[in-house]
Amino acid sequence: MMKAIAIDDEPPALQVIKTYCNKTDLISLEQVFTSTAAALEYLEEHLIDVLFIDIRMPNVSGMDFYKSLPRKMVVVFTTAYSEYAIEGFNARAADFLLKPFQYDRFLQAVDKAAMQAAILQQTGIL
């Protein structure tokens, strides 16, 4: 089972991710954050496999936050703005969830994240 965290400045969006994670055995959502600073503190102490993160965040964008992480992990970007899709895939995101997304689309993203995590583990990156 993959360990994940989710970061979004909108609590209802985090609730959707939490609900969807609870419906699948593929992923364990360890924590949710509305602040990138709090998430960074958590990541300094804990290893995770998957990061769900909103791209448009106050202070630091989700994209900049992900790029700044010293330890790489699988990322699934979540946003209401489709214009960020190309940038997300250029950052080697496993997937890009356009809000509002349904459970079946979320499962597709989790499957892609699992495939990417397996490849990264085999190559020693994760």
Accessible surface in RSA format (square Angstrom, percent):
REM  Atomic radii and reference values for relative SASA: ProtOr
REM  Chains: A
REM  Algorithm: Lee & Richards
REM  Probe-radius: 1.40
REM  Slices: 20
REM RES _ NUM      All-atoms   Total-Side   Main-Chain    Non-polar    All polar
REM                ABS   REL    ABS   REL    ABS   REL    ABS   REL    ABS   REL
RES MET A   1   152.11  78.8  75.20  49.8  76.91 183.1  69.82  59.4  82.29 109.0
RES MET A   2    20.90  10.8  19.99  13.2   0.91   2.2  20.89  17.8   0.02   0.0
RES LYS A   3   103.19  50.3 103.19  63.3   0.00   0.0  47.90  43.1  55.29  58.9
RES ALA A   4     0.00   0.0   0.00   0.0   0.00   0.0   0.00   0.0   0.00   0.0
RES ILE A   5     0.00   0.0   0.00   0.0   0.00   0.0   0.00   0.0   0.00   0.0
RES ALA A   6     0.00   0.0   0.00   0.0   0.00   0.0   0.00   0.0   0.00   0.0
RES ILE A   7     1.18   0.7   0.00   0.0   1.18   2.8   0.00   0.0   1.18   3.2
RES ASP A   8     0.18   0.1   0.18   0.2   0.00   0.0   0.16   0.4   0.02   0.0
RES ASP A   9    51.57  36.1  33.82  33.7  17.76  42.0   7.60  17.9  43.97  43.9
RES GLU A  10    89.58  51.4  88.35  66.8   1.23   2.9  24.51  47.4  65.07  53.1
RES PRO A  11    84.19  61.4  79.47  72.4   4.72  17.2  80.41  66.4   3.78  23.5
RES PRO A  12    97.27  70.9  88.42  80.6   8.85  32.2  95.51  78.9   1.76  10.9
RES ALA A  13    15.39  14.1   7.59  11.7   7.80  17.8  14.03  19.8   1.36   3.6
RES LEU A  14     8.39   4.7   8.39   6.0   0.00   0.0   8.39   5.9   0.00   0.0
RES GLN A  15    96.02  53.7  93.82  68.6   2.21   5.3  45.22  96.2  50.81  38.5
RES VAL A  16    59.08  38.9  56.39  51.0   2.69   6.5  59.08  51.3   0.00   0.0
RES ILE A  17     2.67   1.5   2.67   2.0   0.00   0.0   2.67   1.9   0.00   0.0
RES LYS A  18    78.18  38.1  78.17  48.0   0.01   0.0  35.57  32.0  42.61  45.4
RES THR A  19    59.34  42.2  56.07  56.8   3.27   7.8  47.86  64.3  11.48  17.4
RES TYR A  20    29.90  14.0  29.90  17.0   0.00   0.0  13.65  10.3  16.26  20.0
RES CYS A  21     2.75   2.1   0.58   0.6   2.18   5.1   0.67   1.7   2.09   2.3
RES ASN A  22   118.50  81.7  83.12  80.3  35.37  85.2  27.64  66.5  90.86  87.8
RES LYS A  23   124.04  60.5  90.32  55.4  33.72  80.3  60.10  54.1  63.94  68.1
RES THR A  24    16.90  12.0   5.76   5.8  11.14  26.5   5.83   7.8  11.08  16.7
RES ASP A  25   126.59  88.7 114.39 113.9  12.20  28.8  32.37  76.2  94.22  94.0
RES LEU A  26    77.16  43.0  73.65  52.7   3.51   8.8  75.29  52.9   1.88   5.0
RES ILE A  27     4.61   2.6   0.00   0.0   4.61  11.1   0.00   0.0   4.61  12.5
RES SER A  28    34.88  29.5  29.24  39.0   5.64  13.0  14.79  31.5  20.09  28.1
RES LEU A  29    33.80  18.8   4.97   3.6  28.83  72.5   4.97   3.5  28.83  77.6
RES GLU A  30    62.02  35.6  40.69  30.8  21.33  50.8   5.99  11.6  56.03  45.7
RES GLN A  31    83.47  46.7  77.01  56.3   6.46  15.4   8.40  17.9  75.07  56.9
RES VAL A  32    41.92  27.6  28.09  25.4  13.83  33.3  28.09  24.4  13.83  37.5
RES PHE A  33    25.64  12.8  20.53  12.7   5.11  13.3  25.64  15.5   0.00   0.0
RES THR A  34    70.04  49.8  57.20  58.0  12.84  30.6  26.64  35.8  43.41  65.6
RES SER A  35    45.37  38.3  40.30  53.8   5.07  11.7  35.40  75.4   9.97  14.0
RES THR A  36    16.40  11.7  13.19  13.4   3.21   7.7   1.89   2.5  14.51  21.9
RES ALA A  37    66.85  61.5  57.64  89.0   9.21  21.0  64.58  90.9   2.28   6.0
RES ALA A  38    42.73  39.3  36.46  56.3   6.27  14.3  39.55  55.7   3.18   8.4
RES ALA A  39     0.00   0.0   0.00   0.0   0.00   0.0   0.00   0.0   0.00   0.0
RES LEU A  40    67.81  37.8  67.81  48.5   0.00   0.0  67.81  47.6   0.00   0.0
RES GLU A  41   120.08  68.9 115.67  87.5   4.41  10.5  36.64  70.9  83.44  68.1
RES TYR A  42    34.90  16.3  28.35  16.1   6.55  17.0  25.39  19.1   9.51  11.7
RES LEU A  43    25.52  14.2   8.66   6.2  16.86  42.4   8.91   6.3  16.61  44.7
RES GLU A  44   128.39  73.7  90.00  68.1  38.39  91.4  39.21  75.8  89.18  72.8
RES GLU A  45   141.65  81.3 108.27  81.9  33.38  79.5  35.79  69.2 105.85  86.4
RES HIS A  46    85.46  46.7  78.15  54.3   7.31  18.7  54.15  55.8  31.30  36.4
RES LEU A  47   124.41  69.3 112.56  80.5  11.85  29.8 113.13  79.5  11.28  30.3
RES ILE A  48     2.15   1.2   0.42   0.3   1.73   4.2   1.87   1.3   0.29   0.8
RES ASP A  49    27.54  19.3  27.54  27.4   0.00   0.0   0.38   0.9  27.17  27.1
RES VAL A  50     0.00   0.0   0.00   0.0   0.00   0.0   0.00   0.0   0.00   0.0
RES LEU A  51     0.00   0.0   0.00   0.0   0.00   0.0   0.00   0.0   0.00   0.0
RES PHE A  52     0.22   0.1   0.02   0.0   0.21   0.5   0.09   0.1   0.13   0.4
RES ILE A  53     0.18   0.1   0.00   0.0   0.18   0.4   0.18   0.1   0.00   0.0
RES ASP A  54     6.35   4.4   6.35   6.3   0.00   0.0   0.00   0.0   6.35   6.3
RES ILE A  55     3.05   1.7   2.96   2.2   0.10   0.2   2.96   2.1   0.10   0.3
RES ARG A  56   112.84  47.4 103.61  52.8   9.24  22.0  36.98  50.5  75.86  46.0
RES MET A  57    20.50  10.6   2.07   1.4  18.43  43.9   4.62   3.9  15.87  21.0
RES PRO A  58    77.19  56.3  61.13  55.7  16.05  58.4  72.85  60.1   4.34  27.0
RES ASN A  59   157.88 108.9 103.54 100.1  54.35 130.9  32.20  77.5 125.68 121.5
RES VAL A  60    60.17  39.6  57.16  51.7   3.01   7.3  60.17  52.3   0.00   0.0
RES SER A  61    34.55  29.2  29.26  39.1   5.28  12.2  26.79  57.0   7.76  10.9
RES GLY A  62     0.00   0.0   0.00   N/A   0.00   0.0   0.00   0.0   0.00   0.0
RES MET A  63     3.05   1.6   3.05   2.0   0.00   0.0   3.05   2.6   0.00   0.0
RES ASP A  64    83.25  58.3  78.51  78.1   4.73  11.2  18.37  43.2  64.88  64.7
RES PHE A  65     7.83   3.9   7.42   4.6   0.41   1.1   7.83   4.7   0.00   0.0
RES TYR A  66    17.52   8.2  17.52  10.0   0.00   0.0   5.20   3.9  12.32  15.2
RES LYS A  67   115.06  56.1  93.33  57.3  21.73  51.7  57.50  51.8  57.56  61.3
RES SER A  68    80.73  68.2  49.02  65.4  31.71  73.0  48.63 103.6  32.10  45.0
RES LEU A  69     7.54   4.2   2.63   1.9   4.91  12.3   2.79   2.0   4.75  12.8
RES PRO A  70   129.66  94.5  88.20  80.4  41.46 150.7 100.57  83.0  29.08 180.8
RES ARG A  71    74.23  31.2  69.36  35.4   4.87  11.6  54.68  74.7  19.54  11.8
RES LYS A  72    77.26  37.7  73.31  45.0   3.95   9.4  68.91  62.0   8.36   8.9
RES MET A  73     6.02   3.1   4.08   2.7   1.94   4.6   4.08   3.5   1.94   2.6
RES VAL A  74     0.98   0.6   0.00   0.0   0.98   2.4   0.98   0.8   0.00   0.0
RES VAL A  75     0.31   0.2   0.13   0.1   0.18   0.4   0.13   0.1   0.18   0.5
RES VAL A  76     0.00   0.0   0.00   0.0   0.00   0.0   0.00   0.0   0.00   0.0
RES PHE A  77     0.00   0.0   0.00   0.0   0.00   0.0   0.00   0.0   0.00   0.0
RES THR A  78     0.39   0.3   0.39   0.4   0.00   0.0   0.07   0.1   0.33   0.5
RES THR A  79     0.09   0.1   0.09   0.1   0.00   0.0   0.00   0.0   0.09   0.1
RES ALA A  80    59.78  55.0  37.32  57.6  22.46  51.1  37.32  52.6  22.46  59.5
RES TYR A  81    83.85  39.1  82.18  46.8   1.67   4.4  44.91  33.7  38.94  48.0
RES SER A  82    66.94  56.6  58.40  77.9   8.54  19.7  24.96  53.2  41.97  58.8
RES GLU A  83   120.07  68.9  87.03  65.8  33.04  78.7  64.02 123.8  56.05  45.8
RES TYR A  84    48.93  22.8  48.74  27.7   0.19   0.5  26.97  20.3  21.96  27.1
RES ALA A  85    26.39  24.3  26.35  40.7   0.04   0.1  26.35  37.1   0.04   0.1
RES ILE A  86   134.58  76.6 132.21  98.5   2.37   5.7 134.09  96.6   0.49   1.3
RES GLU A  87    72.08  41.4  67.77  51.3   4.31  10.3  27.91  54.0  44.18  36.1
RES GLY A  88     0.01   0.0   0.00   N/A   0.01   0.0   0.01   0.0   0.00   0.0
RES PHE A  89   102.86  51.5  89.38  55.4  13.49  35.1  89.86  54.5  13.00  37.2
RES ASN A  90   111.55  76.9  85.86  83.0  25.69  61.9  28.33  68.2  83.22  80.4
RES ALA A  91    17.74  16.3   1.20   1.8  16.54  37.6  11.65  16.4   6.09  16.1
RES ARG A  92   189.82  79.7 180.89  92.2   8.93  21.3  66.71  91.2 123.11  74.6
RES ALA A  93     8.63   7.9   0.03   0.1   8.59  19.6   0.03   0.0   8.59  22.8
RES ALA A  94    11.12  10.2   0.00   0.0  11.12  25.3   3.61   5.1   7.51  19.9
RES ASP A  95     0.65   0.5   0.65   0.6   0.00   0.0   0.00   0.0   0.65   0.7
RES PHE A  96    14.59   7.3   8.94   5.5   5.65  14.7   8.94   5.4   5.65  16.2
RES LEU A  97     0.00   0.0   0.00   0.0   0.00   0.0   0.00   0.0   0.00   0.0
RES LEU A  98    82.18  45.8  72.82  52.1   9.36  23.5  72.82  51.1   9.36  25.2
RES LYS A  99    36.94  18.0  26.32  16.1  10.63  25.3  23.00  20.7  13.94  14.8
RES PRO A 100   127.48  92.9 106.60  97.2  20.88  75.9 111.21  91.8  16.26 101.1
RES PHE A 101    15.62   7.8   7.12   4.4   8.49  22.1  10.03   6.1   5.59  16.0
RES GLN A 102   115.10  64.4 114.67  83.8   0.43   1.0  45.45  96.7  69.65  52.8
RES TYR A 103    50.68  23.7  48.85  27.8   1.83   4.8  42.57  32.0   8.11  10.0
RES ASP A 104    97.49  68.3  92.47  92.0   5.02  11.9  40.58  95.5  56.91  56.8
RES ARG A 105    71.65  30.1  71.03  36.2   0.62   1.5  37.55  51.3  34.10  20.7
RES PHE A 106     0.00   0.0   0.00   0.0   0.00   0.0   0.00   0.0   0.00   0.0
RES LEU A 107    53.13  29.6  53.13  38.0   0.00   0.0  53.13  37.3   0.00   0.0
RES GLN A 108    94.78  53.0  91.80  67.1   2.99   7.1  29.03  61.8  65.75  49.9
RES ALA A 109     0.00   0.0   0.00   0.0   0.00   0.0   0.00   0.0   0.00   0.0
RES VAL A 110     0.00   0.0   0.00   0.0   0.00   0.0   0.00   0.0   0.00   0.0
RES ASP A 111    67.89  47.6  65.99  65.7   1.90   4.5  19.77  46.5  48.12  48.0
RES LYS A 112    84.14  41.0  80.71  49.5   3.43   8.2  49.03  44.1  35.11  37.4
RES ALA A 113     0.00   0.0   0.00   0.0   0.00   0.0   0.00   0.0   0.00   0.0
RES ALA A 114    33.01  30.3  27.07  41.8   5.94  13.5  28.14  39.6   4.87  12.9
RES MET A 115   119.64  62.0 114.61  75.9   5.03  12.0  79.13  67.3  40.50  53.7
RES GLN A 116    45.40  25.4  43.28  31.6   2.12   5.0  17.26  36.7  28.14  21.3
RES ALA A 117     3.72   3.4   3.72   5.7   0.00   0.0   3.72   5.2   0.00   0.0
RES ALA A 118    47.07  43.3  43.63  67.3   3.44   7.8  46.15  65.0   0.92   2.4
RES ILE A 119   104.04  59.2 103.94  77.4   0.11   0.3 103.99  74.9   0.05   0.1
RES LEU A 120    33.67  18.8  33.67  24.1   0.00   0.0  33.67  23.6   0.00   0.0
RES GLN A 121    99.29  55.5  82.33  60.2  16.96  40.4  24.04  51.2  75.24  57.1
RES GLN A 122   157.64  88.1 117.54  85.9  40.10  95.5  45.04  95.9 112.60  85.4
RES THR A 123    89.62  63.7  55.31  56.1  34.31  81.8  63.84  85.7  25.78  39.0
RES GLY A 124    60.66  74.8   0.00   N/A  60.66  74.8  30.50  83.7  30.16  67.5
RES ILE A 125    99.76  56.8  77.56  57.8  22.20  53.5  82.84  59.6  16.93  45.9
RES LEU A 126    42.25  23.5   1.65   1.2  40.61 102.1  20.23  14.2  22.03  59.3
END  Absolute sums over single chains surface
CHAIN  1 A     6680.0       5528.1       1151.9       3732.4       2947.6
END  Absolute sums over all chains
TOTAL          6680.0       5528.1       1151.9       3732.4       2947.6
